[in-house]
């Protein structure tokens, strides 16, 4: 089992982001020293009531501290972006991290983002599929020829190709059957959000494998997931959840405030029974309990790479670093 850091890059309105950037640098150093092997950050636009750094410039800043770790956006909202820019920025990132880049891609789901950027949300799936095709051509071909519905590129070459031959692994998000099948055919891995329950991860991971086999594709090399995580100071998952309850609930209330367009945010369940919601999806407890939960995920869901998010808006740096240091001991238990 591989463990990584899914870095929190969101803060409450009014927070001073200067010190927070220094905190992120320190978190990467501690995560690397603790034996975490990967680092990813997310992307949203117009993220109120949260402030949020953008993924690619932040990753470029953190690449030196993350030397030797897999590194990448998790995930870029591809239908809202130009795939030529995505291809060249990700190729650059792959060189900055010595050929250890991973590229997470997703559809996006917030109407506000699509409206502000001027992309019809009904076009998100065909834009996504064509974007992936063009990115792979730019990473692979000496001379790129592409004539699609949204993009035409003819007789040109990318400014640079990634250090990894053929480009970094592409992980695709999506928390239901249709995007899982799409990921099986187009991507190198399926990458579910923390919203998918443990049982859901097991079911959809099986679908991913079956779809890939039916398409005549080789088995995926990795089966990653994202989980919210906290390693508590004592025993008992309930006590550990109490240590982070307010900032963790605040984050999910913020997501719920984005409305039904978010699709995968069951706002009524979050508000009605947060403890049950968390127990079905998050990895929280003492050191031994967290190690046991991680081992169970491997056995029951087939995952072999868990990206752990250990901070939410309002949680202090001291608590975050304590969890990262305790995860170093968990790493030894789950190897």
MIBA-71890 format. One record per residue (C-alpha): x, y, z negated; residue in three letters. Coordinates in steps of 0.02 Angstrom, whole numbers, plus 32768, in hexadecimal, padded with zeros to 4 digits. Layout:
REM MIBA-71890
     u     v     w  rest
     X     Y     Z   ALA
...
***
This chain:
REM MIBA-71890
     u     v     w  rest
  8000  8000  8000   UNK
  8042  80AC  8031   UNK
  800F  8146  7FCC   UNK
  8016  81F8  8009   UNK
  7FDF  82A7  7FD9   UNK
  7F47  82F5  802B   UNK
  7F70  83A6  7FF9   UNK
  7EEA  841C  7FB9   UNK
  7EF3  84C1  8018   UNK
  7E53  8514  7FDA   UNK
  7E3E  8594  7F4F   UNK
  7DB0  85F8  7F04   UNK
  7D90  86A6  7F44   UNK
  7E03  8725  7EF1   UNK
  7E8F  86AB  7EC9   UNK
  7F3E  86F1  7EE9   UNK
  7F85  8680  7F70   UNK
  803B  86B5  7F5B   UNK
  8058  864B  7EC0   UNK
  7FEB  85C3  7F0A   UNK
  8060  85B0  7F9E   UNK
  80F2  859B  7F26   UNK
  808A  8517  7ECB   UNK
  8070  84B5  7F6D   UNK
  812B  84B3  7F8D   UNK
  8148  846F  7EDE   UNK
  80C0  83EC  7EF5   UNK
  8113  83A9  7F92   UNK
  81BB  839A  7F39   UNK
  816D  833C  7EA8   UNK
  8104  82CD  7F1A   UNK
  819F  829C  7F7E   UNK
  8203  827A  7EE0   UNK
  8173  820F  7EA0   UNK
  817A  819D  7F38   UNK
  80E4  81DC  7F9A   UNK
  8109  81BE  8052   UNK
  8093  8232  80AF   UNK
  804D  82E2  80AB   UNK
  7FB3  8324  8105   UNK
  7F4A  83C3  80FC   UNK
  7E9D  83EB  813E   UNK
  7E50  8472  81AB   UNK
  7DB4  84DD  81A6   UNK
  7D8C  858A  81E5   UNK
  7D1E  860B  818C   UNK
  7D26  85A2  80EE   UNK
  7CCA  8614  8072   UNK
  7CB0  8601  7FDD   UNK
  7D61  85BB  7FE8   UNK
  7E03  860A  8024   UNK
  7E6A  8594  8091   UNK
  7F15  8590  80E5   UNK
  7F1C  8555  819A   UNK
  7F6D  84AB  81B4   UNK
  7FF6  84BE  8236   UNK
  8055  8555  81F2   UNK
  8049  850D  8142   UNK
  808F  8466  817B   UNK
  8120  84BE  81D2   UNK
  8148  8514  812C   UNK
  8141  8471  80CA   UNK
  81A0  8403  8145   UNK
  824A  841D  80F2   UNK
  820A  83ED  8045   UNK
  81B2  8355  8090   UNK
  824D  8311  80E8   UNK
  8239  8256  8105   UNK
  817D  8257  80E7   UNK
  80FA  8240  816E   UNK
  80B0  82EC  818C   UNK
  801B  8332  81E9   UNK
  7F73  8388  81F2   UNK
  7EE6  8321  81AE   UNK
  7E8B  835C  820E   UNK
  7E84  83D8  829E   UNK
  7DD7  8403  82DF   UNK
  7E02  83DA  8394   UNK
  7D62  8416  83ED   UNK
  7D83  84C5  83A8   UNK
  7E38  84C7  83E5   UNK
  7E93  84CA  848C   UNK
  7EE2  841D  84A4   UNK
  7F7B  8467  84FB   UNK
  7FA1  84CD  8460   UNK
  7F7D  8438  83EF   UNK
  7FF1  83C8  8455   UNK
  8083  8442  8452   UNK
  8070  8475  839C   UNK
  8067  83BF  8366   UNK
  80FE  8393  83D0   UNK
  815C  8420  8379   UNK
  8124  83DF  82CF   UNK
  8164  8332  82FD   UNK
  8211  837A  8319   UNK
  8209  83E0  8278   UNK
  81E7  8342  8213   UNK
  8264  82D4  8270   UNK
  81E5  826A  82CE   UNK
  8173  8249  8238   UNK
  80D9  82A9  8270   UNK
  8028  8265  8265   UNK
  7F9A  82C2  82BC   UNK
  7EEB  82B9  8272   UNK
  7E5E  82F2  82E4   UNK
  7DA5  830D  82C3   UNK
  7D07  834E  8316   UNK
  7CD6  83D6  829B   UNK
  7C24  83E8  825D   UNK
  7C05  849C  8224   UNK
  7B9B  8506  8296   UNK
  7BEE  85A5  8256   UNK
  7C97  856C  8295   UNK
  7C58  8540  8342   UNK
  7BF4  85E1  8353   UNK
  7C84  8650  831C   UNK
  7D01  85FE  8392   UNK
  7C86  85F9  8422   UNK
  7C7A  853E  843F   UNK
  7BCC  84EE  844C   UNK
  7BBF  846A  83C4   UNK
  7B62  83F7  843D   UNK
  7C03  83EC  84A3   UNK
  7C70  83B3  8413   UNK
  7C78  82F9  8441   UNK
  7CA7  830E  84FA   UNK
  7D21  8399  84CE   UNK
  7D70  8328  844B   UNK
  7D82  8292  84C0   UNK
  7DCA  82FB  854D   UNK
  7E3D  8356  84D6   UNK
  7E8A  82B3  8498   UNK
  7EA6  827A  854B   UNK
  7EFF  831C  8579   UNK
  7F6A  831C  84DB   UNK
  7FA8  826D  84FF   UNK
  7FD3  829D  85B3   UNK
  8035  8334  8578   UNK
  8095  82C9  84FD   UNK
  80B8  8240  857E   UNK
  80BE  8279  8633   UNK
  814C  82CD  8693   UNK
  80CC  832B  86FB   UNK
  801E  8340  86B4   UNK
  7F85  8332  8723   UNK
  7EDE  8349  86CF   UNK
  7E38  8385  8716   UNK
  7DAD  8377  8698   UNK
  7D0A  83C9  8667   UNK
  7D5E  8447  85F2   UNK
  7E16  844C  8622   UNK
  7E7B  8447  86C2   UNK
  7F38  8431  86BD   UNK
  7F98  840D  875D   UNK
  804F  83F6  8788   UNK
  8096  8430  86E2   UNK
  80FA  83E8  8653   UNK
  80E8  8405  8599   UNK
  8169  847B  854C   UNK
  81A7  83E8  84E7   UNK
  8175  8338  84BE   UNK
  816C  82F2  840E   UNK
  8204  829B  83C5   UNK
  819C  81FC  83B7   UNK
  818F  81AC  8464   UNK
  80DC  81C0  849F   UNK
  80B6  8235  840F   UNK
  8086  8227  8358   UNK
  7FFE  81AE  8320   UNK
  7F50  81FA  8333   UNK
  7ED9  81DA  82A4   UNK
  7E22  8201  82C5   UNK
  7DA3  8231  8242   UNK
  7CE9  820A  823B   UNK
  7C7D  81BE  81B5   UNK
  7BFC  815C  821A   UNK
  7BF8  80D3  829C   UNK
  7C03  813B  833C   UNK
  7CA5  8198  8310   UNK
  7CF1  80F8  82C9   UNK
  7CD5  80A0  8370   UNK
  7D1D  8137  83CA   UNK
  7DB6  8133  835A   UNK
  7DCE  807A  837B   UNK
  7DD9  809A  8436   UNK
  7E35  8141  843C   UNK
  7E9F  814E  839F   UNK
  7F27  80F4  8340   UNK
  7EC3  80F2  829D   UNK
  7E1B  811F  8252   UNK
  7E27  819E  81C4   UNK
  7D8D  81AB  8153   UNK
  7D6B  823B  80DD   UNK
  7D51  822A  8021   UNK
  7C96  8231  8042   UNK
  7C94  817C  807D   UNK
  7C76  8106  7FEB   UNK
  7CE6  8071  7FCA   UNK
  7C61  7FFF  8013   UNK
  7C51  8070  80AB   UNK
  7D0C  806D  80CA   UNK
  7D0A  7FAE  80C9   UNK
  7C77  7FA4  8142   UNK
  7CB8  8028  81BC   UNK
  7D6B  7FE6  81B6   UNK
  7D28  7F3E  81EE   UNK
  7CCA  7F93  827B   UNK
  7D69  7FEE  82AF   UNK
  7DC9  7F4B  82B9   UNK
  7D3E  7EF1  8317   UNK
  7D2A  7F7D  8396   UNK
  7DE3  7F85  83B4   UNK
  7DF0  7EC9  83CF   UNK
  7D5B  7ECA  8445   UNK
  7DAF  7F52  84AC   UNK
  7E4B  7EE7  84BD   UNK
  7EB5  7F5D  8455   UNK
  7F39  7F24  83D8   UNK
  7F16  7F32  831D   UNK
  7F34  7FDD  82D2   UNK
  7FD9  7FF1  8276   UNK
  7F89  8050  81E6   UNK
  7EDF  8061  8194   UNK
  7EE4  8107  8135   UNK
  7E61  815B  80C8   UNK
  7E51  81FA  8060   UNK
  7E1D  81F0  7FA8   UNK
  7E0C  8271  7F20   UNK
  7E7D  8238  7E91   UNK
  7EAF  8263  7DE0   UNK
  7F1E  8202  7D68   UNK
  7EE2  822D  7CBB   UNK
  7F44  8249  7C1C   UNK
  7EF1  81B9  7BBE   UNK
  7E88  811F  7BDB   UNK
  7DDA  811C  7C24   UNK
  7D9D  8157  7CCD   UNK
  7D14  81C0  7C7B   UNK
  7D94  8223  7C16   UNK
  7E01  823C  7CB0   UNK
  7D6B  827C  7D13   UNK
  7D42  82F6  7C88   UNK
  7DF2  8341  7C9A   UNK
  7DCD  8376  7D4F   UNK
  7D0F  8377  7D56   UNK
  7CF4  8433  7D68   UNK
  7D6E  8457  7DF9   UNK
  7D42  83B6  7E53   UNK
  7C87  83D6  7E46   UNK
  7CA2  848B  7E7D   UNK
  7CF4  844F  7F1E   UNK
  7C66  83DB  7F4A   UNK
  7BE4  845C  7F1D   UNK
  7C3D  84D1  7F96   UNK
  7C33  844D  801F   UNK
  7B7D  8431  7FF7   UNK
  7B5E  84ED  8009   UNK
  7B90  84DE  80C0   UNK
  7AE9  848A  80DA   UNK
  7AA3  83F1  812E   UNK
  7B10  8411  81C7   UNK
  7B9D  83C2  8165   UNK
  7B44  831D  817C   UNK
  7BAE  82B4  8108   UNK
  7B96  831E  806B   UNK
  7B06  82D4  8006   UNK
  7AE6  8372  7FA2   UNK
  7A54  832A  7F41   UNK
  7ABD  8296  7F05   UNK
  7B4F  8306  7ED6   UNK
  7ADF  8370  7E68   UNK
  7A75  82E4  7E21   UNK
  7AFC  826A  7DEC   UNK
  7BAD  82A8  7E07   UNK
  7BFC  821B  7DA0   UNK
  7BAE  8194  7E0D   UNK
  7BDB  81F4  7EAB   UNK
  7C8F  8200  7E6F   UNK
  7C9A  814A  7E38   UNK
  7C67  810D  7EE5   UNK
  7CE8  8179  7F3F   UNK
  7D76  81BC  7ED3   UNK
  7E0D  816E  7E7E   UNK
  7E0F  81B1  7DCC   UNK
  7E4B  8164  7D29   UNK
  7EE4  813B  7CC3   UNK
  7F85  8105  7D17   UNK
  7F58  804C  7D0D   UNK
  7EA4  806C  7D41   UNK
  7EDB  80D0  7DD9   UNK
  7F55  8046  7E0B   UNK
  7EC9  7FC7  7DFB   UNK
  7E52  8031  7E64   UNK
  7ED5  8047  7EEC   UNK
  7EF7  7F8C  7EF1   UNK
  7E3C  7F6C  7EFC   UNK
  7E2D  7FE2  7F91   UNK
  7EB2  7F7D  7FEB   UNK
  7E5C  7ED8  7FC6   UNK
  7DA8  7F0C  7FE6   UNK
  7DB5  7F8D  8072   UNK
  7E50  7F5C  80D4   UNK
  7EA2  8005  80BF   UNK
  7F5E  800B  80AD   UNK
  7F81  80C6  80A3   UNK
  7F25  8139  8029   UNK
  7F39  81F6  8031   UNK
  7F12  8238  7F83   UNK
  7ED0  82E8  7F65   UNK
  7EFA  831A  7EB3   UNK
  7EC6  83D2  7EAB   UNK
  7E25  8433  7EC3   UNK
  7DFC  84ED  7EB2   UNK
  7E1C  851F  7DFE   UNK
  7E8A  848D  7DC8   UNK
  7F2F  84C9  7D80   UNK
  7FDC  84A0  7DC1   UNK
  8011  844A  7D20   UNK
  7F87  83C8  7D30   UNK
  7FAD  83AD  7DE8   UNK
  8066  838E  7DC8   UNK
  803E  8317  7D38   UNK
  7FD2  82AF  7DAC   UNK
  8059  82AE  7E34   UNK
  80DB  8275  7DB5   UNK
  8066  81ED  7D73   UNK
  8046  81B5  7E26   UNK
  8100  8192  7E30   UNK
  80E5  8108  7DB0   UNK
  8049  80CD  7E0C   UNK
  80B1  80BD  7EAC   UNK
  811F  803F  7E52   UNK
  8086  7FDB  7E1C   UNK
  8033  7FCE  7EC7   UNK
  80CC  7FAA  7F35   UNK
***
